[in-house]
Amino acid sequence: MKLVAATALELVDLMVSGKLITEQQKEQLASEIQSGKHPNLEEFLIQSGCVSKGELASIVLAHKLISENRIDHAKAAVAIFDERSVSLKMEESLRLRGWITEADVKAAEESLR
C-alpha cells in the first residue's frame, strides 16, 4: 500500500483518537509527513516507533471502514485502543461489540487490495 500525505494525516488523527500517540507526537508526525521528506509514509510511521506494522494495518482498515460508512471515527478509536491495551485485534473488537460483521471486514479488505 502506498500512502499519500492526506491519508497519512488522517491515520495519525486515528492514532491520537485511539490513544496510541499524544497531540505533541501528532504535531511532530504531521510536520514530517507534510515536509515531503519521506517517500514511503507507511514505513515512516512504523519507523517513528509510534505504531507497529500490525497496528498500522489495523488503522488503515479502520480508515477504510470509516470511508465506507461502516463505522464512525469514535468506534474506530475504541477498537484501536483495544488493540494496543488488551491485545484484541481492532476488527475483532468491532465485531464483538456488534458494530461490524465479518462481511464488512472482508469487503473493506478487498477494496484495499
N, C-alpha and C positions, 0 to 999 in steps of 0.2 A: 504494500500500500504506500502511495506517495501522498504525504500530507501537504496541503497548501497552507500558507500562513493564517488565513482566516479560519480554517478548520482547526488548526493547531491552537489558536487563541480560544476557540470555543471549548476545546478539550481541556485547556488549562482552567477555564471557568468551572468545568465539571470537577476538576481536581480540587479546586477550592471548596466547592459545594459539598463534595464528598469528604472533606476534612483531611485530604491527603497532603495538602500544602497550605501555607499561610498566605495572606494577602501580600505580604512582602515578597515571598517567593514567587507569587503570581506576577508581580510587577517586574521582577528580575527576568523571569522566563519570557514575559511578553516583550520586554525590551530586546532580548536576544533574538526572539522569533522575528520581530519587526526589522531587525538590523539586516536581515538577508544573508548573514554570515554562515548560516547552516543549511547546506543544500538538502540534507536528509533530516527533516524535522522529527520524524519518528525516532531515529537514532539519537538525536539531540536530547529529546525528552527523557529517554531511557538513561543516557549518559549523565544527565543532570542529577541523577540519583533520587529524583522525586517519585518516580514510578518504576515498577518492574515491567518487563516486556509483557507478561501476562496481564498485569493491571492495565497497561495501556491498551491492550487488545479489548479488554472489557469496557474501557472508557469509550473506545471507538465504536463498539457495538451499542453502548448506551446512547451515544450521539446519533447513531443511525436510527435506533428505536424512537428517539425524540423527533428526529426529522420526518419520520413516517407517522407521527402522531399516535404511536402505540403506547408511549408513556410520556409523562411530563418530566421537567427538569428536577422537581423535588423527589419524585420516585427514583429517578436515576441516582441522585445524590445519596439517598438512603442505601441503595444497593451497592454503590461504590464504596461507601463507608463500611458496609458489612464485609465486603471482600477483604479489606485490609484488617479490620478489627476482629472478625470472628472466622476468618478463613472460609467464608462461604462465597462461592463464585457469584458474581454480580447477577448473571442471568438466573441462577438458581434462587437467589434471594427474591428476585422479581416474581418468579413462578410460585414460590412458596407463599408469597403474600397474595397471590391471585391477580397480580397486576398485568401479567402477560401469560401467553400459552407457549408451548413448545413450538407450535406453528409460527407464532410471532418471531421467535428467535431464529428459526430456520429461514424464514423469509428475509429477515434483516441480514443474516449471514450470507445468503445467496446474493443479495444486492450489493454486498461489499466486495464480492469476488470479481 
